[in-house]
Amino acid sequence: MVSEPQGPPGAADARGLLHLIAAEPSLLAPAPEEPSTAELHLRVGYEEHLCLSCGDRATVAAIVNSEEAGSRWLDLCSACWTEVQVANEVPEEDAWPVNPDGPPPSL
């Protein structure tokens, strides 16, 4: 059974994805320690990989370095990559809830 792509995660889902990757890096495919630019282009431009978060076609390939599992590919679509970057930069306790119908809460 193939599930339909779900679209980009919210901030909470992105943080959950980061926690999952930290806990189980072996879920990700092994990657070279220092991939060349050609390897990165091949991964996102010619090979078909699904976004780990939403299931859409991955357009970003990043390397996750794990002490336990070594270098691993993190394949994400552009929208999920942005969400993961934001979740990785903002501490969870400082993150604002996303309200698509209005402005962010005032400080």
C-alpha positions in Angstrom: 0.0 0.0 0.0 1.4 3.4 -1.1 0.5 6.4 1.0 -0.2 9.8 -0.6 2.4 12.6 0.0 1.3 14.7 3.0 3.0 18.0 2.3 5.6 19.8 4.5 5.6 19.3 8.2 4.8 21.9 10.8 7.4 23.0 13.2 6.5 20.4 15.8 6.6 17.6 13.2 10.0 18.9 12.0 11.4 18.8 15.5 10.0 15.3 15.9 11.8 14.3 12.7 15.1 15.7 14.1 14.6 13.7 17.3 13.8 10.6 15.3 16.9 10.9 13.2 19.0 11.5 16.3 17.5 8.4 18.0 17.6 6.1 14.9 20.1 7.3 12.4 20.1 3.8 10.8 16.8 4.7 9.2 18.7 6.9 6.8 20.7 5.4 3.9 24.5 5.3 4.3 26.3 8.2 2.7 29.9 9.1 1.9 31.7 11.1 4.6 32.5 13.9 2.2 30.4 13.7 -0.9 31.5 15.5 -4.0 29.4 18.1 -5.6 28.7 15.6 -8.4 27.4 13.0 -5.9 25.1 15.6 -4.4 23.8 16.6 -7.9 23.3 12.9 -8.8 21.4 12.2 -5.6 18.9 15.1 -6.1 18.9 15.5 -9.8 18.9 12.1 -11.4 18.1 9.5 -8.7 14.6 9.4 -7.3 14.4 9.6 -3.5 11.4 10.4 -1.4 11.3 13.1 1.2 11.7 11.4 4.6 9.1 13.7 6.1 6.2 14.0 3.7 6.8 11.5 0.9 7.1 13.9 -2.0 10.1 13.7 -4.3 13.2 14.8 -2.5 15.0 17.9 -3.9 17.5 18.3 -1.1 20.2 15.9 0.0 22.1 16.6 3.2 24.5 14.5 5.2 23.8 13.6 8.8 26.8 12.6 10.8 26.0 10.1 13.5 28.6 8.8 16.0 26.7 5.4 16.1 25.9 5.0 12.4 28.4 7.2 10.5 27.4 9.5 7.6 23.8 9.2 6.4 21.7 10.8 3.6 18.9 13.0 4.7 16.5 13.3 1.7 13.9 16.1 1.9 11.7 18.2 -0.4 12.4 21.9 -0.3 9.4 22.7 2.0 10.4 20.1 4.5 14.0 21.1 4.4 13.0 24.7 5.3 10.9 23.5 8.2 13.7 21.3 9.4 16.2 24.1 9.2 13.9 26.4 11.2 13.2 23.7 13.8 16.9 23.1 14.1 17.7 26.8 14.7 15.0 27.7 17.1 14.9 26.0 20.5 11.6 24.2 21.1 10.7 26.3 24.1 11.2 29.5 22.0 9.3 28.3 19.0 6.0 30.1 18.2 3.0 28.0 17.3 2.3 28.4 13.6 -1.0 30.2 13.0 -1.7 30.2 9.2 -4.7 32.5 9.7 -3.0 35.3 11.5 0.2 37.1 12.6 2.6 35.6 15.1 1.9 36.3 18.7 3.2 39.5 20.0 6.1 39.6 22.5 
